[in-house]
Amino acid sequence: MPRRVFSPFLWGAFAVALLVVFGPCEDAVAGVRPFTIDDMLRVAMFDELRIAPDGSRLAFTVTRAVGDDLRSRIYMADAAKGVAHAVTPEDAQCEKPRLSPDGARLAYLVQGDEDTDLVLARPDAGHAKRLLHGRFDIADMAFSPDGKALFLAMTAQAKTANSRLDGCDAEVEVLDAFEGNTGLYLLPLSGHAAPRLVVGDREVGGFAVSPDGRRVAYETVPPDTPPRGRRGAAVPGGAAGRDAAQSDIALVDVATGKSVLLAGSDDSETTPCFSPDGATVGYVATQAPGFYYSAARVMLVPAAGGAPRALAQTPNARPELLGFSASGDAVYVRETSGTGAVLLALPVNGGPPRPVSDTPHVVSQATLAASGKALALVLTDSDLPPEVYVSPVGRFVPRAVSEVNKEYRAFRLGRTEVVRWRAPDGVEIEGLYTHPVAPGEGPPPLLVELHGGPAVAADRQYLGALNYYPLAVFGERGYALFQPNVRGSDGYGADFRKASLGDWGGKDFADLQSGLDALVARKLADPERLGVMGWSYGGYLTAWAIGHTDRFKAASIGAGITNLVSQSGSMDLPDFIPLYFGGEAYERFDVLFDHSPLKYAAAIKTPTLFQHGVADERVPFTQSLELYTALSRLGVTTRLAAYPRSGHDITEPALIRDLMTRNLDWFARFAPSGQAAAEKLAGGAPRPARNASGS
């Protein structure tokens, strides 16, 4: 049935409870240099953090714009002494660093245009050799505990969806072609032996090697899951109701290659790890159906087989399992918590979780040494550039071991606060509010950034970091920023994530509206200079918002869903829309279209910018094209920027620069900042809001 829509001004009575509960980062340096778009392109991003089993060394990738590409370079650091330094060339694309048990050797991948190299290096000696070269895809890898071999989760030949028939010269993309398994291989590091296949009859995902090296616990696809479709998505039909992301945990004997199922249920079992004595396997089980939003918890199962048992539930019910403590009496997890992320310890006796990360900042990444004695992590905050830190497990005292972003300590940013308000139904909602760098007289113009997902969160990531929206530059230009965590967001527990099931454009939109009313009531936003933007699901909610209120003077929709009916059958996750809306498009056609922004196109008057990668398989480019065409024919001011060679993520620096520049120009044109603009707008009559019917 058609859903109820809301007037933007109904919720003033609920706005008075806005609370400021978090101040600026205590140890962030107040800079003086203004941000530009080029500055944002140079901020380094960290990934693939790894620490040696004894905690002596760590390795990670640093990704930043280099010329016309985003390049990933591997850095290493001595945990006790120095600052991390690069160990791979700047012009090479290097990924998946793995440290040997003694920390002296480093294995990693070098990605070429067509081929991949697997390299083994001794960085201290300046020596490196190529172990493998060719068209293969390594999903995961790890050293054996004795350091004499590498385990590889690998597809032996490059995956391709191209098919050439006998007698034909053309290569044609065949979407239902079966691409083969990712198997588990063992590659000796001495001599010239080829990789030995350990598991070839099952799909192998993430894995963990037992302390004695004799067994491997690995993620695998359940036997009744159908063949994979585009980009690894399961083909619908015959899946017995399973999620596309469904997986079990199996255990293989390395010597014999015999596998047994260790944890297999209707839930999705992932991220196995062994206890120090090898007797227990920990993993994360996510409830089915609904891998995207359901509750998850850490489970333990005897490696010899037996019934799994659950550990205590974590506050957000979305733990990322890091590993066991040195004594085996606890496991450590990282988890989103509101606008941040924290480390927790879960006692194996089932006791309640206890906090580990005693810091006000966001633990955006973390990894645990196999010894269970040392942590490596990335700390960041809205005004704290990300860097890598190490800490002993027993006492959390993080010490920086990288200075990759040290120049950004001199840059200035607006002060960010966590704000809370009551939604119309009384539920407390939370978000981030960033003041302009140099506030003027009166309420500032406000730009809303809506996150993707929906089960993602607006968290306190560094505002100067690479983004499709130039947040740091907006602040420099006099805009305030608002990033709300509406219903459906992560960080507030499974029930909050599930609140958007079948209700996109309902409670989430009401939460957005009530949050804006709260900010306007506190004079933290000029109601006549509001803009809204978002990517993916954030693009959906942006498109929905401008079809149900005239309060925004400009909008930017990035890779946004506009028609749930056509999206359901054309995206690379065929179970995504059915799980959120309770059925396939042919079963829920009216419901899906009732929740589609396209249905309300005739009500849109807001100048709207669309931005989309032409090769997007997650949200196909036609989603933007459908609503853009409608607005064009309706005479609404609109533009569609189509980004070549780009999928759901835009990765070319030149294209990202265009993305940010277009957004900056669009909002400057239709929701201008500055005192002159405020005076000009103040002299005119405000545009009236539409009524609750959306007309």
MOGI-V261558 format. One record per residue. N is the residue number from 1. PHI is phi in radians with two decimals (none if undefined). OMEGA is omega in degrees with one decimal (NA if undefined). NEAR is the number of other C-alpha atoms within 10 Angstrom. Layout:
BEGIN
n,phi,omega,near
N,PHI,OMEGA,NEAR
N,PHI,OMEGA,NEAR
END
This chain:
BEGIN
n,phi,omega,near
1,none,179.5,9
2,-1.07,-177.6,10
3,-1.57,177.0,12
4,-1.30,175.3,10
5,-1.98,-168.4,19
6,-2.17,172.4,22
7,-1.24,-177.6,18
8,-1.20,-173.0,23
9,-1.98,-178.8,17
10,-1.42,-164.5,14
11,-1.89,-178.5,21
12,-1.03,-178.9,17
13,-1.15,-178.7,14
14,-1.63,-172.1,18
15,-1.52,-170.7,23
16,-1.26,-176.3,15
17,-1.61,178.4,15
18,-1.05,-177.1,20
19,-2.15,170.5,15
20,-1.67,-171.0,13
21,-2.12,-177.4,9
22,-2.53,-178.2,12
23,-1.64,179.2,10
24,-1.17,179.4,16
25,-1.04,-171.5,18
26,-1.12,-173.6,10
27,-1.89,175.9,10
28,-1.31,-177.6,14
29,-1.53,177.1,16
30,-1.30,-175.8,16
31,-1.53,-179.1,13
32,-2.18,-177.0,11
33,-1.45,177.7,12
34,-1.35,178.2,16
35,-1.42,168.6,21
36,-2.16,177.2,14
37,-1.07,178.6,22
38,-1.11,175.7,13
39,-1.10,-179.7,16
40,-1.12,-179.9,23
41,-1.15,-176.9,21
42,-1.62,-179.8,19
43,-1.12,-177.3,22
44,-1.41,176.3,19
45,-2.00,-177.5,19
46,-1.85,177.6,22
47,-2.78,173.3,20
48,0.92,-179.3,16
49,-1.22,179.6,24
50,-2.38,178.0,24
51,-2.26,-178.9,31
52,-1.06,-177.8,25
53,-0.91,-179.9,21
54,-1.58,178.1,15
55,1.37,-173.5,26
56,-1.33,-176.9,18
57,-2.39,175.0,24
58,-2.44,179.5,29
59,-2.40,-180.0,29
60,-2.83,175.7,25
61,-1.76,174.5,25
62,-2.08,-178.7,21
63,-1.97,176.5,22
64,-2.68,178.8,21
65,-1.24,175.0,21
66,-2.26,-177.2,15
67,1.09,-176.5,11
68,-1.63,-175.9,11
69,-2.33,163.7,15
70,-1.58,-176.6,18
71,-1.98,176.2,21
72,-1.84,-178.0,28
73,-2.15,-177.2,23
74,-1.63,176.4,28
75,-2.03,173.6,21
76,-2.29,178.6,26
77,-2.53,168.1,21
78,-1.43,-173.1,17
79,-1.08,-175.8,23
80,-1.64,-169.4,12
81,-2.08,-159.8,10
82,-1.70,175.7,12
83,-1.60,-176.6,16
84,-1.06,177.6,22
85,-2.33,-178.7,16
86,-1.25,179.1,16
87,-2.12,174.9,18
88,-2.23,-176.8,19
89,-1.15,-179.4,12
90,-1.21,-174.3,15
91,-1.60,178.0,13
92,-1.85,176.9,14
93,-1.67,-173.8,21
94,-2.00,-172.6,25
95,-2.48,172.0,22
96,0.92,176.1,24
97,-1.18,176.7,26
98,-2.38,-178.0,26
99,-1.70,176.0,24
100,-1.20,-178.4,23
101,-0.96,179.3,22
102,-1.59,177.8,15
103,1.35,-174.4,20
104,-1.49,-177.4,15
105,-2.01,-176.9,20
106,-2.30,172.4,24
107,-1.82,179.7,23
108,-2.81,179.1,20
109,-1.87,170.6,21
110,-2.04,-176.0,19
111,-1.62,173.5,16
112,-1.72,179.5,13
113,-1.13,-177.8,6
114,-2.12,-173.2,9
115,-2.02,177.6,13
116,-2.18,172.8,20
117,-1.95,168.0,19
118,-1.76,-171.8,20
119,-2.05,172.5,18
120,-2.05,-174.4,22
121,-2.23,166.6,19
122,-2.00,-172.9,15
123,-0.99,-179.5,15
124,-1.12,-178.3,9
125,-1.67,-178.5,9
126,1.20,-175.8,8
127,-1.98,176.6,10
128,-2.60,175.0,14
129,-2.40,179.8,12
130,-1.54,-179.9,14
131,-1.56,-179.1,17
132,-2.44,175.7,16
133,-2.55,176.0,13
134,2.63,-177.8,14
135,-1.71,177.6,15
136,-2.53,-178.4,18
137,-2.25,177.8,19
138,-1.73,-178.6,18
139,-1.41,-179.2,16
140,-2.77,176.1,17
141,-2.73,-178.4,22
142,-2.78,173.3,22
143,-1.25,168.3,23
144,-1.20,-177.6,22
145,-1.01,178.1,19
146,-1.55,177.2,12
147,1.30,-174.2,17
148,-1.66,-176.7,13
149,-2.67,173.7,18
150,-2.06,168.9,20
151,-1.58,-176.4,23
152,-2.28,166.1,26
153,-1.58,-164.0,27
154,-2.46,164.8,23
155,-1.65,-169.0,22
156,-1.09,177.0,17
157,-2.11,-177.7,13
158,-1.00,175.4,16
159,-1.23,177.2,16
160,-2.51,175.9,14
161,-1.82,-179.7,17
162,-1.57,-178.7,12
163,-2.36,177.9,13
164,-2.08,179.4,12
165,-1.41,175.8,9
166,-1.02,179.1,6
167,1.48,-179.6,6
168,-2.10,-180.0,7
169,-1.57,-173.1,8
170,-1.43,169.8,10
171,-1.71,-173.9,11
172,-2.11,178.1,11
173,-1.34,-178.8,12
174,-1.99,-170.0,14
175,-1.29,-179.1,14
176,-1.73,178.9,12
177,-1.27,177.4,15
178,-1.39,-171.2,15
179,-1.73,177.2,17
180,1.63,-176.5,17
181,-1.48,162.0,20
182,-1.58,-176.6,24
183,-1.71,175.6,22
184,-1.81,-177.6,31
185,-2.14,173.8,22
186,-2.10,-177.3,22
187,-1.97,175.2,20
188,-1.12,-176.9,18
189,-1.70,175.2,16
190,-1.96,-178.4,8
191,1.31,-175.9,6
192,-2.25,-178.6,9
193,-1.22,176.1,11
194,-1.43,176.9,13
195,-1.04,178.2,19
196,-1.71,179.9,13
197,-1.27,178.0,17
198,-1.76,177.0,22
199,-2.26,-179.9,23
200,-2.21,-176.3,16
201,-1.72,177.6,12
202,-2.33,172.4,18
203,-1.26,-178.3,21
204,-1.95,175.6,26
205,-1.89,176.2,22
206,-1.11,-176.8,18
207,-2.58,177.0,25
208,-2.42,-179.7,22
209,-1.70,179.5,23
210,-1.15,-178.6,23
211,-1.00,178.8,18
212,-1.60,176.7,12
213,1.34,-174.4,17
214,-1.58,-178.3,14
215,-2.35,175.4,20
216,-2.32,172.6,22
217,-1.65,-174.3,28
218,-2.49,172.3,29
219,-1.31,178.0,25
220,-2.59,-179.6,24
221,-1.39,177.7,21
222,-1.02,-174.5,21
223,-1.01,-175.6,11
224,-1.63,174.8,10
225,-1.30,-176.5,21
226,-1.26,178.5,19
227,-0.99,-178.2,17
228,-1.34,176.3,19
229,-1.80,-176.2,20
230,-1.10,173.9,19
231,0.93,172.9,14
232,1.49,178.6,13
233,-1.41,179.3,18
234,-1.22,177.8,22
235,-1.33,-178.5,20
236,-1.15,179.5,20
237,1.78,177.0,10
238,1.39,-176.5,10
239,-1.62,177.9,16
240,0.92,176.2,10
241,1.39,-178.5,14
242,-1.28,171.4,23
243,-1.25,173.7,25
244,-1.08,-177.9,23
245,-1.56,-176.5,19
246,-1.05,174.5,25
247,-2.66,175.5,28
248,-2.08,174.4,25
249,-1.98,176.0,29
250,-2.07,-179.5,24
251,-2.22,-179.5,27
252,-2.04,170.8,21
253,-1.45,-172.7,16
254,-1.10,-176.6,19
255,-1.21,-174.3,9
256,-1.71,-175.9,10
257,1.34,-179.5,15
258,-1.46,-179.8,12
259,-1.89,172.1,19
260,-2.26,177.6,14
261,-1.33,-177.7,15
262,-1.74,179.8,21
263,-2.54,179.8,27
264,-2.45,-179.2,18
265,-2.63,175.5,14
266,-1.19,176.3,17
267,-1.30,177.2,22
268,-1.79,-177.4,27
269,-1.79,-174.3,29
270,-2.46,172.9,26
271,0.82,178.1,23
272,-1.23,171.2,27
273,-2.65,-177.7,27
274,-1.70,169.9,25
275,-1.25,-177.3,25
276,-0.98,-179.8,21
277,-1.58,178.4,12
278,1.29,-175.2,18
279,-1.48,-173.6,14
280,-2.29,173.8,19
281,-2.00,173.2,28
282,-1.70,177.1,29
283,-2.78,178.0,28
284,-1.92,176.9,23
285,-1.95,178.7,28
286,-1.90,-175.0,25
287,-1.08,173.7,19
288,-1.89,-6.7,20
289,-1.42,173.8,18
290,1.80,179.0,23
291,-0.91,-173.5,21
292,-1.22,-173.7,21
293,-2.38,-171.9,30
294,-1.26,177.6,19
295,-1.26,176.8,22
296,-2.30,176.1,24
297,-2.68,-179.9,21
298,-1.41,178.6,29
299,-2.11,173.5,19
300,-2.16,178.0,24
301,-2.43,176.2,19
302,-1.07,178.8,18
303,-1.12,177.1,20
304,-1.40,-178.0,12
305,1.81,-178.9,15
306,2.58,-176.8,11
307,-1.43,174.8,9
308,-1.21,173.5,17
309,-2.33,-174.6,13
310,-1.59,168.8,17
311,-1.54,-176.8,21
312,-1.02,177.3,17
313,-1.25,176.2,18
314,-1.47,-174.1,22
315,-1.00,-178.1,16
316,-1.65,-178.7,21
317,0.96,175.9,23
318,-2.55,-175.9,27
319,-1.30,170.1,23
320,-1.79,-171.8,22
321,-1.34,-179.8,24
322,-1.75,-179.9,25
323,2.56,-177.3,27
324,-1.57,170.7,28
325,-1.20,-177.7,24
326,-1.04,-179.0,19
327,-1.50,-178.3,13
328,1.38,-177.0,18
329,-1.56,179.8,14
330,-2.71,169.2,22
331,-2.05,-178.6,25
332,-1.91,179.7,25
333,-2.37,168.9,25
334,-1.96,-176.6,23
335,-2.65,173.2,23
336,-1.14,179.6,25
337,-2.46,-177.3,19
338,1.05,179.8,22
339,-1.64,179.9,22
340,-2.34,175.8,20
341,-2.62,-171.5,21
342,-2.32,171.9,22
343,-1.84,-179.8,25
344,-2.29,171.9,24
345,-1.93,177.7,23
346,-1.96,177.6,23
347,-1.07,-178.6,19
348,-1.26,176.0,20
349,-1.42,177.8,11
350,1.61,179.4,13
351,-1.12,-175.9,13
352,-1.17,178.6,14
353,-1.13,176.4,20
354,-2.18,-177.9,13
355,-1.20,178.8,12
356,-2.03,-173.2,17
357,-1.50,179.8,21
358,-1.47,-179.0,12
359,-2.66,175.5,13
360,-1.37,-173.1,16
361,-1.62,-176.7,21
362,-1.54,172.4,26
363,-1.49,-172.2,23
364,-1.33,174.2,22
365,-2.60,177.2,21
366,-2.77,173.4,25
367,-2.53,-176.0,22
368,-2.02,174.6,28
369,-1.09,-179.1,25
370,-1.04,176.8,25
371,-1.23,-176.8,17
372,1.31,-173.7,25
373,-1.88,-175.2,19
374,-2.45,178.1,25
375,-2.05,165.4,23
376,-2.07,-174.7,30
377,-2.66,172.4,25
378,-1.91,176.2,23
379,-1.90,177.4,24
380,-2.69,174.2,23
381,-2.86,-176.3,23
382,-0.94,-179.9,26
383,-2.09,178.3,28
384,-2.11,179.5,26
385,-1.04,-177.4,26
386,-1.16,173.0,27
387,-2.56,179.3,20
388,-1.64,-178.6,27
389,-2.28,170.7,19
390,-2.20,178.3,26
391,-2.70,168.2,20
392,-1.16,-177.6,17
393,-1.30,-174.6,20
394,-1.14,179.9,13
395,-2.42,-173.0,12
396,-1.39,177.7,15
397,-2.35,-175.5,14
398,-1.12,178.2,20
399,-2.18,-177.2,16
400,-1.18,175.9,19
401,-2.14,174.0,22
402,-2.37,175.8,20
403,-2.35,-174.1,14
404,-1.15,-177.9,20
405,-1.91,-173.7,15
406,-1.10,-179.3,12
407,-1.11,-175.8,10
408,-1.39,172.3,21
409,-1.14,-178.7,16
410,-1.58,-178.3,13
411,-1.60,-177.3,18
412,-1.75,178.7,20
413,-2.47,174.5,30
414,-1.24,-178.8,26
415,-1.31,-179.5,18
416,-1.85,177.8,23
417,-2.25,168.3,21
418,-1.51,178.6,22
419,-2.09,178.5,23
420,-2.28,177.8,22
421,-2.65,178.5,25
422,-1.67,174.6,22
423,-1.25,-179.5,25
424,-0.95,179.9,18
425,-1.62,174.9,10
426,1.61,-179.7,9
427,-1.29,178.3,12
428,-1.37,179.9,15
429,-2.09,-174.3,21
430,-2.26,176.4,25
431,-2.83,179.6,22
432,-1.98,176.0,22
433,-2.16,179.0,23
434,-2.02,178.8,26
435,-1.27,172.0,22
436,-1.04,178.9,24
437,-1.02,179.4,20
438,-2.24,-177.6,12
439,-1.03,176.0,17
440,-1.69,177.5,13
441,-1.36,176.4,8
442,1.39,-179.5,12
443,-1.10,-178.3,20
444,-1.46,168.1,27
445,-1.10,-173.8,24
446,-2.21,173.1,33
447,-1.97,179.4,26
448,-1.71,170.6,21
449,-1.92,-179.3,23
450,-1.78,-175.3,26
451,-1.35,179.4,24
452,-1.49,177.3,21
453,2.19,11.6,16
454,-1.22,-171.9,26
455,-1.45,172.3,22
456,-2.20,-179.4,18
457,-2.29,165.9,25
458,-1.33,-177.9,23
459,-2.06,-172.3,25
460,-1.48,172.6,25
461,-1.35,-176.0,21
462,-1.04,-175.6,20
463,-1.16,178.9,22
464,-1.51,-176.3,26
465,-1.23,-179.5,21
466,-0.97,-173.8,25
467,-2.73,174.4,17
468,-1.22,178.7,21
469,-1.98,-174.3,24
470,-1.35,-172.2,26
471,-1.03,-178.7,28
472,-1.10,-179.3,31
473,-1.29,174.1,24
474,-0.97,179.1,26
475,-1.07,178.1,26
476,-1.15,-178.6,21
477,-1.47,175.8,20
478,1.78,179.0,22
479,-1.57,164.0,34
480,-1.55,-178.7,29
481,-2.14,178.6,28
482,-2.34,179.4,27
483,-2.18,-175.1,25
484,-1.49,171.4,28
485,-1.79,-176.2,29
486,-1.29,178.1,30
487,-0.93,-174.8,30
488,1.81,-178.7,26
489,-1.29,173.2,26
490,-1.47,174.5,29
491,1.76,-174.7,25
492,-2.28,176.2,22
493,1.73,-174.4,22
494,-1.13,-179.0,20
495,-1.10,178.5,16
496,-1.17,177.7,18
497,-1.09,-176.8,23
498,-1.39,-175.2,22
499,-1.13,-179.8,18
500,-1.69,-179.8,22
501,-1.05,179.9,18
502,1.14,-170.4,18
503,-2.40,176.2,18
504,-0.99,-177.4,24
505,1.49,179.5,25
506,-1.79,-179.2,20
507,-1.09,179.7,20
508,-1.08,178.6,21
509,-1.18,177.5,22
510,-1.10,177.1,23
511,-1.10,177.5,26
512,-1.07,-177.9,25
513,-1.10,-178.8,25
514,-1.17,175.8,24
515,-1.12,176.8,30
516,-1.12,177.8,28
517,-1.06,178.9,26
518,-1.12,179.7,27
519,-1.16,177.6,22
520,-1.11,180.0,18
521,-1.10,178.2,17
522,-1.55,-179.7,14
523,1.04,174.9,13
524,-1.70,179.1,21
525,-2.66,175.3,25
526,-1.47,-176.0,18
527,-1.10,179.5,21
528,-1.64,178.9,21
529,-2.40,179.5,24
530,-1.94,173.7,25
531,-2.27,-177.6,28
532,-2.46,-178.0,27
533,-2.64,177.2,26
534,-3.13,-178.2,25
535,-1.97,176.2,26
536,1.14,175.4,24
537,-1.05,174.1,24
538,-1.07,174.0,24
539,-1.20,174.7,28
540,-1.01,-175.6,29
541,-1.16,173.9,31
542,-1.10,179.6,31
543,-1.09,177.9,33
544,-1.12,-175.9,25
545,-1.06,-176.3,26
546,-1.28,172.7,25
547,-1.52,-175.4,24
548,-2.28,174.1,26
549,-2.76,175.6,25
550,-1.75,-172.8,20
551,-1.27,-178.9,25
552,-1.55,-179.9,23
553,-1.55,178.3,22
554,-2.75,179.6,27
555,-2.46,174.6,29
556,-2.30,-176.9,30
557,-1.91,-179.4,27
558,-1.86,177.1,30
559,0.80,-172.7,31
560,-1.62,174.1,30
561,-1.34,178.7,33
562,-2.11,-179.5,33
563,-2.41,-176.1,22
564,-1.15,179.3,23
565,-1.17,-179.0,22
566,-1.24,177.3,19
567,-1.10,-174.9,23
568,-1.04,-176.1,22
569,-1.73,-173.9,17
570,-2.14,-179.2,16
571,-1.52,-176.5,18
572,-1.49,174.8,21
573,-2.08,-170.5,25
574,-1.16,178.5,22
575,-1.65,-170.3,26
576,-1.12,-179.8,18
577,-1.15,176.7,21
578,-0.99,179.5,19
579,-1.22,179.7,19
580,-1.29,-173.9,18
581,-2.11,168.5,19
582,1.35,177.3,13
583,2.87,178.9,17
584,-1.29,-177.6,18
585,-1.06,-179.6,20
586,-1.27,177.0,11
587,-1.67,-172.8,11
588,-2.19,-172.7,15
589,-0.96,-176.5,14
590,-1.12,179.2,14
591,-1.08,-178.8,20
592,-1.11,-179.0,26
593,-1.26,175.0,20
594,-1.05,-179.0,20
595,-1.72,-178.5,24
596,-1.73,176.4,25
597,-0.97,-178.9,25
598,-1.01,-178.9,25
599,-1.07,-174.5,16
600,-1.86,-176.7,21
601,-1.03,-177.1,23
602,-1.12,-180.0,15
603,-1.55,-174.7,18
604,-1.43,174.6,24
605,-2.13,-173.5,20
606,-1.28,172.6,23
607,-0.98,-168.7,21
608,-2.26,174.5,26
609,-1.77,173.7,22
610,-1.88,175.7,23
611,-2.40,-172.0,24
612,-2.79,172.1,30
613,-1.35,-173.7,23
614,-1.25,-179.3,19
615,-1.84,-178.0,17
616,-1.19,175.5,20
617,-1.77,178.1,17
618,-1.33,172.4,19
619,-2.17,-174.2,27
620,-0.96,-177.7,23
621,-0.94,-178.8,22
622,-1.11,175.9,21
623,-1.08,175.0,21
624,-1.18,-176.6,29
625,-1.07,-178.6,17
626,-1.06,-177.4,16
627,-1.31,176.6,22
628,-1.03,179.6,23
629,-1.09,179.2,16
630,-1.07,-178.6,16
631,-1.16,178.3,23
632,-1.06,-179.1,12
633,-1.24,176.6,10
634,-1.49,178.9,14
635,1.46,177.8,10
636,-1.38,176.4,17
637,-1.10,-175.9,14
638,-2.69,175.5,18
639,-2.47,175.2,17
640,-2.20,176.8,17
641,-1.71,-178.4,16
642,-1.78,-172.9,17
643,-1.73,-176.9,20
644,-1.22,175.0,13
645,1.02,-171.4,13
646,-2.22,173.5,17
647,-1.71,-179.3,19
648,-1.19,174.9,20
649,-1.83,175.3,16
650,-1.63,-171.2,19
651,-2.11,-180.0,16
652,-1.46,-177.7,20
653,-0.93,-179.7,20
654,-1.12,178.8,15
655,-1.28,176.8,18
656,-1.13,176.6,21
657,-1.05,177.8,20
658,-1.11,177.1,16
659,-0.95,-176.3,21
660,-1.16,-178.5,21
661,-1.13,178.8,16
662,-1.08,178.3,19
663,-1.13,179.1,23
664,-1.06,-178.4,18
665,-1.20,-176.7,12
666,-1.11,-178.7,20
667,-1.28,175.6,26
668,-1.10,-179.1,18
669,-1.33,-170.8,13
670,-1.86,175.6,18
671,-2.37,-170.2,23
672,-1.17,173.9,24
673,-1.74,178.0,21
674,1.77,-175.8,16
675,-1.11,-178.8,14
676,-1.10,179.0,10
677,-1.14,179.7,14
678,-1.10,-180.0,20
679,-1.16,179.6,10
680,-1.13,179.9,9
681,-1.17,-178.9,15
682,-1.14,-179.0,11
683,-1.41,-178.4,8
684,-1.82,179.6,9
685,-1.38,178.7,8
686,-1.16,177.8,11
687,-1.31,-178.0,10
688,-1.24,176.3,9
689,-1.38,173.9,15
690,-1.31,-179.8,18
691,-1.44,-171.7,14
692,-1.17,178.4,15
693,-1.44,-179.9,10
694,1.46,-178.1,19
695,-1.50,NA,13
END
